[in-house]
Amino acid sequence: MHYIVFDMEFNQDFSSLQDTVKKWSKYPFEIIQIGAVKLDSDFIRVASFNRFVKPTIYGKVSSFITELTGITTEQLVKEQAFPEVYKHFVEFIRDPDSVFCIWGMSDIKELFKNVEYHNLDSKCLPKKYINIQPYVSKYFGLPTKNLLRLQNAVEALHIPVIYSFHNAFFDACYTAEILKKINSPSIEPCFYDPSYVPVKPRQHKREIDYDKLIQQFEKMYARKISKVEQEMIKLAYHMGKTRQFLK
């Protein structure tokens, strides 16, 4: 069994959208870099993967992403598009029984979304994964909802900062080092189902007790509230709930 520790950089720039036929909700964050390291069962690195991706969903890299990652549109023009890079990534993984290791859930979610967008086969991708981020919080005795940034985790674990952050390959290397540091029997792979949609609990409809509301106003003003005033209070309450008068 191998661990595939991977990270990705994404781009989304609707001002340069290439295909305007699909609904906006169908457009994923487009992958522009895939970085990964393959570890054996003893957490020894046996292979590496680092590829940039030519954008085809959006025509250019947004200025925010360029500032964050250093990746420019001009840099990516000469690269292969996602279907070709994905083919090489699958060859790098080789074994679908491997375990994906990620820092946060966004990378694995967007990977499957990009695969679906390009009508590619996802069966060759591992379905087992370990999200390392909450385990780091647990390692430091923090609530698992209190998630640390990658750089903060690296520094807290005294891992040498050799590379810059917000580079998919370098971030994958850091994530692999974190996994080695915190590894324990309690860290077990989960199963990822790209088609799973969490069901939101149905909220019970709550009604306003207008009688008590009016009684409160009568108590405040020490007098009876007229019918006209009651209707005004109810209307004001509803208008306040719409939040339309917030500055």
C-alpha positions as CSV (number, residue, x, y, z in Angstrom):
1,M,0.0,0.0,0.0
2,H,1.1,3.5,-0.8
3,Y,0.2,7.0,0.5
4,I,-0.4,9.6,-2.2
5,V,0.1,12.9,-0.4
6,F,-1.1,15.6,-2.9
7,D,-2.0,19.2,-3.0
8,M,-3.4,21.5,-5.7
9,E,-3.6,25.1,-6.8
10,F,-6.8,26.4,-8.3
11,N,-8.0,29.3,-10.4
12,Q,-11.4,30.8,-10.9
13,D,-11.9,33.9,-13.1
14,F,-15.4,34.3,-14.4
15,S,-14.5,37.4,-16.4
16,S,-12.5,35.1,-18.7
17,L,-14.9,32.2,-18.8
18,Q,-14.4,30.2,-22.0
19,D,-17.7,28.1,-22.1
20,T,-20.8,30.2,-21.3
21,V,-23.3,27.5,-22.1
22,K,-23.2,25.7,-18.8
23,K,-24.6,27.2,-15.6
24,W,-22.1,28.9,-13.3
25,S,-22.9,26.3,-10.6
26,K,-21.3,23.6,-12.8
27,Y,-17.9,25.3,-13.1
28,P,-15.3,23.9,-10.7
29,F,-12.3,25.7,-9.3
30,E,-10.0,24.9,-12.2
31,I,-6.8,23.0,-11.2
32,I,-3.7,24.7,-12.5
33,Q,-1.1,22.7,-10.5
34,I,-0.9,19.2,-9.1
35,G,1.9,18.4,-6.7
36,A,2.3,15.0,-5.0
37,V,4.7,12.6,-3.2
38,K,4.2,8.9,-3.0
39,L,5.2,7.2,0.4
40,D,5.5,3.5,1.0
41,S,4.1,1.8,4.1
42,D,7.1,3.0,6.1
43,F,6.5,6.7,5.0
44,I,9.6,6.7,2.8
45,R,9.3,8.8,-0.3
46,V,9.4,6.6,-3.4
47,A,8.2,9.0,-6.1
48,S,7.2,12.6,-6.8
49,F,4.8,14.4,-9.2
50,N,4.7,18.1,-10.1
51,R,2.8,19.3,-13.1
52,F,1.3,22.7,-14.1
53,V,-2.0,22.7,-16.0
54,K,-3.0,24.8,-19.0
55,P,-6.4,26.4,-18.1
56,T,-9.3,25.7,-20.4
57,I,-12.3,26.7,-18.3
58,Y,-11.1,30.2,-17.6
59,G,-8.9,32.0,-20.1
60,K,-6.6,33.6,-17.6
61,V,-5.3,33.3,-14.0
62,S,-6.9,35.8,-11.7
63,S,-4.6,38.5,-10.2
64,F,-5.4,37.2,-6.7
65,I,-4.2,33.7,-7.6
66,T,-1.0,35.0,-9.2
67,E,-0.2,37.1,-6.2
68,L,-0.9,34.1,-3.9
69,T,0.9,31.4,-5.9
70,G,3.2,33.2,-8.3
71,I,1.5,31.3,-11.2
72,T,0.8,33.4,-14.3
73,T,-1.4,32.9,-17.4
74,E,1.7,33.2,-19.6
75,Q,3.5,30.4,-17.6
76,L,0.6,28.0,-18.1
77,V,0.0,28.5,-21.9
78,K,2.8,26.0,-22.8
79,E,1.5,23.3,-20.4
80,Q,-0.8,20.4,-21.2
81,A,-4.5,20.7,-20.4
82,F,-6.1,18.8,-17.5
83,P,-7.1,15.6,-19.4
84,E,-3.4,15.0,-20.4
85,V,-2.0,15.9,-17.0
86,Y,-4.7,13.8,-15.2
87,K,-3.6,10.8,-17.3
88,H,0.0,11.2,-16.1
89,F,-1.3,11.7,-12.5
90,V,-3.2,8.4,-12.7
91,E,-0.1,6.7,-14.0
92,F,1.9,8.1,-11.1
93,I,-0.7,6.8,-8.6
94,R,-0.8,3.4,-10.4
95,D,-2.6,1.6,-7.6
96,P,-6.2,2.6,-6.9
97,D,-5.9,0.9,-3.5
98,S,-3.5,3.6,-2.4
99,V,-4.6,6.1,0.2
100,F,-4.9,9.8,-0.6
101,C,-3.5,12.1,2.1
102,I,-4.7,15.7,2.0
103,W,-4.6,19.0,4.0
104,G,-8.3,19.9,4.1
105,M,-11.1,18.4,2.0
106,S,-11.1,21.0,-0.8
107,D,-8.4,19.3,-2.9
108,I,-10.0,15.9,-3.1
109,K,-13.5,17.5,-3.8
110,E,-12.2,19.7,-6.6
111,L,-10.1,16.9,-8.1
112,F,-13.3,14.8,-8.6
113,K,-15.2,17.8,-9.8
114,N,-12.6,18.6,-12.4
115,V,-12.6,14.9,-13.5
116,E,-16.3,15.0,-13.9
117,Y,-16.3,18.3,-15.7
118,H,-13.9,16.9,-18.3
119,N,-15.9,13.6,-18.6
120,L,-12.9,11.6,-17.4
121,D,-12.9,8.2,-15.6
122,S,-12.5,8.5,-11.8
123,K,-12.6,4.8,-11.1
124,C,-8.8,4.7,-11.2
125,L,-8.5,7.2,-8.4
126,P,-8.2,6.0,-4.8
127,K,-11.4,6.3,-2.7
128,K,-9.7,6.0,0.6
129,Y,-8.3,9.2,2.1
130,I,-6.9,10.7,5.2
131,N,-7.6,14.4,6.0
132,I,-4.5,15.3,8.0
133,Q,-5.6,18.8,9.1
134,P,-8.0,17.8,11.9
135,Y,-5.5,15.2,13.2
136,V,-3.0,18.0,13.7
137,S,-5.5,19.9,15.9
138,K,-6.1,16.7,17.9
139,Y,-2.3,16.2,18.2
140,F,-2.0,19.6,19.9
141,G,-5.0,19.0,22.1
142,L,-7.2,21.5,20.2
143,P,-10.8,20.9,19.1
144,T,-10.9,19.2,15.7
145,K,-12.9,22.2,14.4
146,N,-10.1,24.5,15.3
147,L,-8.1,23.9,12.1
148,L,-4.6,25.2,11.7
149,R,-3.1,26.6,8.5
150,L,-0.5,24.5,6.8
151,Q,2.3,27.0,7.6
152,N,1.3,27.2,11.3
153,A,1.3,23.4,11.6
154,V,4.7,23.2,10.0
155,E,6.2,25.8,12.3
156,A,4.4,24.2,15.4
157,L,5.9,20.8,14.6
158,H,9.4,22.3,14.1
159,I,9.6,21.2,10.5
160,P,12.3,23.1,8.6
161,V,10.8,25.7,6.3
162,I,12.8,25.1,3.2
163,Y,10.3,26.0,0.5
164,S,7.7,28.7,0.0
165,F,4.0,28.0,0.7
166,H,1.1,28.0,-1.8
167,N,3.0,25.9,-4.3
168,A,1.2,22.6,-4.8
169,F,4.4,20.4,-4.8
170,F,6.0,22.2,-1.8
171,D,2.8,22.0,0.2
172,A,2.5,18.3,-0.6
173,C,6.0,17.8,0.7
174,Y,5.2,19.7,3.9
175,T,2.0,17.7,4.4
176,A,4.0,14.4,4.0
177,E,6.4,15.6,6.7
178,I,3.5,16.4,9.0
179,L,2.0,13.0,8.5
180,K,5.3,11.4,9.5
181,K,5.4,13.6,12.6
182,I,1.9,12.9,13.9
183,N,1.4,9.3,12.6
184,S,-0.4,7.1,15.1
185,P,-2.7,4.0,15.1
186,S,-5.7,6.3,15.6
187,I,-5.2,7.8,12.1
188,E,-7.3,5.6,9.8
189,P,-8.5,6.2,6.2
190,C,-12.0,7.2,5.4
191,F,-14.0,6.4,2.3
192,Y,-14.7,9.3,-0.1
193,D,-17.9,9.2,-2.1
194,P,-17.9,12.1,-4.7
195,S,-21.7,11.6,-5.2
196,Y,-22.6,12.0,-1.5
197,V,-24.6,15.1,-0.7
198,P,-25.1,15.7,3.0
199,V,-28.7,16.1,4.1
200,K,-29.4,19.2,6.0
201,P,-31.6,18.7,9.0
202,R,-35.0,20.0,8.6
203,Q,-35.7,23.0,10.7
204,H,-39.0,23.3,12.5
205,K,-41.0,26.3,11.6
206,R,-41.1,28.7,14.5
207,E,-44.1,31.0,15.1
208,I,-44.0,34.4,16.8
209,D,-46.1,34.8,19.9
210,Y,-47.6,38.2,19.0
211,D,-49.6,38.4,22.1
212,K,-46.5,38.3,24.3
213,L,-44.8,40.7,21.9
214,I,-47.7,43.2,22.4
215,Q,-47.7,42.6,26.1
216,Q,-44.1,43.5,26.3
217,F,-44.7,46.8,24.5
218,E,-47.6,47.5,26.9
219,K,-45.4,46.8,29.8
220,M,-42.7,49.1,28.4
221,Y,-45.1,52.0,27.8
222,A,-47.4,51.3,30.8
223,R,-50.5,51.6,28.6
224,K,-52.7,49.6,26.2
225,I,-51.5,49.4,22.6
226,S,-54.1,50.2,20.0
227,K,-55.0,47.9,17.1
228,V,-53.3,50.3,14.7
229,E,-50.1,50.3,16.8
230,Q,-50.2,46.5,17.1
231,E,-50.3,46.2,13.3
232,M,-47.4,48.7,13.0
233,I,-45.4,46.7,15.5
234,K,-46.0,43.4,13.6
235,L,-45.0,45.1,10.3
236,A,-41.9,46.6,11.8
237,Y,-40.9,43.2,13.2
238,H,-41.3,41.6,9.8
239,M,-39.4,44.3,8.0
240,G,-36.5,44.0,10.5
241,K,-36.3,40.3,9.8
242,T,-35.6,41.0,6.1
243,R,-32.3,42.8,7.2
244,Q,-32.9,45.3,4.4
245,F,-32.2,48.3,6.6
246,L,-28.8,47.1,7.9
247,K,-26.0,49.5,7.1
